[in-house]
Amino acid sequence: MEEVKVKYKILSPKIAKGLEALVFDNNDIQCNDSYCDGVIADCVIENQRAEHVSFDQVSFRNVVFKDANFRALELTDIRFENCDLSNADLSGAIIHRVEMINCKILGLNLSESTLRNVLFDDCNGRYISFRFSDCKQVNFKKCLLHNGDFQKSNFSKVSFLSSNLQQMEFSGTNLKGIDLTSCEIDGMGAGIDDLNGLIVSPQQAVSLSKLMGIIVKI
């Protein structure tokens, strides 16, 4: 895939240098708990169920979220590096100035979430769900997102760079101004009205013509 530059600048997490390990009891996360100013590293967060938990200025490194359900989670100034959030339920999350770097996010549920200034870089996010999410200033770079779901989401300054969007569902999402020329989009789903103003290559346009019932004869 062609390498392209980031179209929209996003704000990076504000995380102080030299943070110490955060005192963190994996077995006792309760609703409305708050964690801030620290590093959580080399651990497994397992079988946790809690709502309205918040993390502020926290760096997650090599952390595995296993069978985790944190609905209405609030993440502010957070960096995830080499973490595994596969199949975690973070629906209804509020996510601001967050980076996910080289993370496994297969089947991650971020439906009905609000994302502001978020970067997904080199992440495996097959089957991820952003359904009904509100995304502003969000960049996806070198991500595997095929079979994911962006149905009825709201986009503002969203970029997809050198990413795999095969079989991704965008029905009900306005794609005007979105540039997918560096991405793989075979089998992408969207309504005709959703495609108005979408930026694609000539080859991609042929693939998308199937959505409009057009038969291209070569």
C-alpha positions as CSV (number, residue, x, y, z in Angstrom):
1,M,0.0,0.0,0.0
2,E,1.1,3.5,-0.8
3,E,2.5,5.5,2.2
4,V,0.9,8.9,2.7
5,K,1.3,11.6,5.2
6,V,-1.1,12.3,8.0
7,K,-3.7,14.7,6.8
8,Y,-4.9,16.0,10.1
9,K,-2.8,16.9,13.1
10,I,-3.9,15.5,16.4
11,L,-2.9,16.4,19.9
12,S,-0.6,13.9,21.6
13,P,-1.2,12.6,25.2
14,K,0.1,14.9,27.9
15,I,2.1,12.4,30.0
16,A,4.8,13.5,32.4
17,K,8.3,11.8,32.1
18,G,9.6,9.6,34.8
19,L,6.3,8.3,36.1
20,E,6.5,5.5,38.6
21,A,4.6,2.3,38.6
22,L,1.0,2.9,39.6
23,V,-0.4,1.1,42.6
24,F,-2.9,-1.0,41.0
25,D,-5.0,-3.9,42.4
26,N,-6.2,-6.0,39.5
27,N,-8.7,-7.8,41.7
28,D,-10.6,-4.8,43.1
29,I,-11.5,-2.4,40.3
30,Q,-14.8,-0.9,41.3
31,C,-17.3,1.4,39.5
32,N,-16.2,5.1,39.5
33,D,-12.6,4.2,40.4
34,S,-10.0,6.7,39.2
35,Y,-6.3,6.0,38.3
36,C,-3.8,8.8,37.4
37,D,-0.2,9.7,36.9
38,G,1.6,6.4,36.5
39,V,2.7,3.4,34.5
40,I,0.9,0.1,34.4
41,A,3.1,-2.5,32.8
42,D,3.7,-6.2,32.2
43,C,0.4,-7.5,33.7
44,V,-2.9,-9.0,32.9
45,I,-6.2,-7.2,33.8
46,E,-8.5,-10.2,33.9
47,N,-12.2,-10.8,34.5
48,Q,-13.0,-7.2,35.5
49,R,-16.5,-5.6,35.3
50,A,-16.9,-2.0,36.2
51,E,-18.5,1.2,34.8
52,H,-17.4,4.8,34.8
53,V,-13.8,3.9,35.6
54,S,-11.3,6.7,34.6
55,F,-7.6,6.8,33.7
56,D,-5.7,10.1,33.4
57,Q,-2.1,10.5,32.4
58,V,-1.3,6.8,32.4
59,S,1.0,4.8,30.3
60,F,0.0,1.1,29.6
61,R,2.9,-1.1,28.5
62,N,2.6,-4.8,27.6
63,V,-0.7,-5.1,29.4
64,V,-3.3,-7.7,28.5
65,F,-7.0,-7.0,29.0
66,K,-8.6,-10.4,29.3
67,D,-12.4,-10.7,29.5
68,A,-12.6,-7.0,30.5
69,N,-15.8,-5.0,30.6
70,F,-15.3,-1.3,31.3
71,R,-18.4,0.4,29.9
72,A,-18.5,4.2,29.9
73,L,-14.7,4.2,30.5
74,E,-13.0,7.6,30.5
75,L,-9.4,7.8,29.1
76,T,-7.6,11.1,29.0
77,D,-3.9,11.5,28.1
78,I,-3.2,7.8,27.7
79,R,-0.7,5.8,25.8
80,F,-1.1,2.0,25.1
81,E,2.1,0.3,23.8
82,N,2.2,-3.4,22.8
83,C,-1.1,-4.0,24.7
84,D,-3.8,-6.5,24.0
85,L,-7.4,-5.3,24.3
86,S,-9.0,-7.9,22.1
87,N,-12.7,-8.4,22.7
88,A,-12.8,-5.9,25.6
89,D,-16.1,-4.1,26.0
90,L,-15.3,-0.3,26.2
91,S,-18.7,0.8,24.7
92,G,-19.7,4.3,25.6
93,A,-16.1,5.3,26.3
94,I,-14.9,8.9,26.3
95,I,-11.4,8.9,24.8
96,H,-9.3,12.1,24.6
97,R,-5.6,12.5,23.6
98,V,-5.0,8.7,23.4
99,E,-2.5,6.7,21.4
100,M,-2.6,3.0,20.7
101,I,0.7,1.8,19.4
102,N,1.3,-1.7,18.1
103,C,-1.7,-3.1,19.9
104,K,-4.0,-6.0,19.4
105,I,-7.6,-4.7,19.4
106,L,-9.4,-7.6,17.7
107,G,-13.1,-7.4,18.3
108,L,-12.7,-4.4,20.6
109,N,-16.1,-2.9,21.3
110,L,-16.0,0.9,21.1
111,S,-19.6,1.4,20.0
112,E,-21.3,4.6,21.1
113,S,-18.0,6.1,22.1
114,T,-16.6,9.6,21.8
115,L,-13.1,9.9,20.4
116,R,-11.1,13.1,20.2
117,N,-7.4,13.4,19.2
118,V,-6.8,9.6,19.0
119,L,-4.1,7.7,17.1
120,F,-4.2,4.0,16.2
121,D,-0.8,3.1,14.8
122,D,0.2,-0.3,13.6
123,C,-2.7,-2.0,15.3
124,N,-4.5,-5.3,14.6
125,G,-8.2,-4.3,14.8
126,R,-10.0,-7.0,12.8
127,Y,-13.8,-7.1,13.8
128,I,-13.5,-3.9,15.8
129,S,-16.7,-2.0,16.4
130,F,-17.1,1.8,16.3
131,R,-20.8,1.6,15.6
132,F,-22.7,4.9,16.5
133,S,-19.4,6.5,17.6
134,D,-18.5,10.2,17.3
135,C,-14.9,10.5,15.9
136,K,-13.1,13.8,15.6
137,Q,-9.4,14.2,14.8
138,V,-8.8,10.4,14.7
139,N,-6.0,8.8,12.7
140,F,-5.6,5.2,11.7
141,K,-2.2,4.4,10.4
142,K,-1.0,1.0,9.1
143,C,-3.9,-0.8,10.8
144,L,-5.7,-4.0,10.0
145,L,-9.4,-3.1,10.3
146,H,-11.0,-5.6,8.0
147,N,-14.5,-6.8,8.9
148,G,-14.8,-3.9,11.3
149,D,-17.9,-1.8,11.9
150,F,-18.3,2.0,11.6
151,Q,-22.0,2.0,10.9
152,K,-23.9,5.2,11.6
153,S,-20.8,6.9,13.0
154,N,-20.0,10.6,12.9
155,F,-16.6,11.6,11.2
156,S,-14.8,14.9,11.5
157,K,-11.1,15.1,10.4
158,V,-10.7,11.3,10.4
159,S,-7.8,9.8,8.4
160,F,-7.1,6.2,7.3
161,L,-3.5,5.8,6.2
162,S,-2.1,2.6,4.6
163,S,-4.7,0.5,6.4
164,N,-6.7,-2.6,5.5
165,L,-10.4,-1.8,5.4
166,Q,-11.6,-4.9,3.5
167,Q,-15.2,-5.8,4.4
168,M,-15.4,-2.8,6.7
169,E,-19.0,-1.6,7.1
170,F,-19.6,2.2,6.8
171,S,-23.3,2.2,6.1
172,G,-25.0,5.4,7.5
173,T,-21.6,7.2,7.9
174,N,-20.9,10.3,5.8
175,L,-17.5,9.7,4.1
176,K,-17.2,13.1,2.4
177,G,-13.5,14.2,2.3
178,I,-12.2,10.8,3.6
179,D,-9.1,9.8,1.5
180,L,-8.8,6.0,1.2
181,T,-6.3,6.0,-1.7
182,S,-3.6,4.3,0.4
183,C,-5.9,1.7,1.8
184,E,-7.3,-1.7,0.8
185,I,-11.1,-1.5,0.6
186,D,-12.3,-4.6,-1.3
187,G,-15.7,-5.6,0.0
188,M,-16.3,-2.3,1.9
189,G,-19.9,-1.7,2.6
190,A,-21.6,1.7,2.4
191,G,-24.8,3.3,1.1
192,I,-24.7,5.4,-2.2
193,D,-25.3,8.6,-0.2
194,D,-22.5,7.7,2.2
195,L,-20.0,7.7,-0.7
196,N,-20.6,11.2,-1.9
197,G,-17.3,13.1,-1.7
198,L,-15.2,10.0,-0.8
199,I,-11.7,10.1,-2.3
200,V,-10.5,6.9,-3.9
201,S,-8.2,5.8,-6.7
202,P,-9.5,4.7,-10.2
203,Q,-9.0,1.1,-9.3
204,Q,-10.9,1.5,-6.0
205,A,-13.7,3.3,-7.9
206,V,-14.2,0.2,-10.0
207,S,-14.5,-1.9,-6.8
208,L,-17.0,0.6,-5.3
209,S,-19.1,0.6,-8.4
210,K,-20.6,-2.7,-7.3
211,L,-22.3,-0.8,-4.4
212,M,-24.1,1.3,-7.0
213,G,-25.1,-1.6,-9.2
214,I,-22.8,-0.5,-12.0
215,I,-21.3,-3.2,-14.2
216,V,-17.9,-2.2,-15.4
217,K,-17.0,-3.9,-18.7
218,I,-13.3,-4.1,-19.5
